[in-house]
Amino acid sequence: MSSISPTLPQSTYNTLIQRSIDLLQLYRHAASSCEPGLKVVLDENAQTLAAMIGDLQTQLHASGGKPSRSGTMRGAMRRHIAGSLTRMASHRDVAWIRELSDGESSLLHAFERVVAELPPESALALRRQLPRLNSIHLDMDNLAGTAS
């Protein structure tokens, strides 16, 4: 496991960790109210996110930083609003899929922006997470396409 480059601001890692935690919590919230087949997919994606978050937290800790362990207030508000809106939706699972797909796309783009802005050696640890995020993004994209 590589450590975080000293040129990478720890706040950048913590921002990505917090956004990832927000999405993880949204996945868990959605999985608790979806039909069993969708729940399996959402639980798998949540496990992938949890592993990625754990890796980032471990890397930050190993470099002497203090990793975030919780999401943001914005993420909590989004979860609450999404939960309320999906309860009112005629097709709840479809509403959750769209919400999660949007969140996944946003997180993936945030990682890609940070990776693109950093020197290659500084972005290596984050670049290693991109296949995980791409995999989840493809899952959600496929689900969103079939749900339309």
Disulfide bonds with the S-S distance in Angstrom:
none
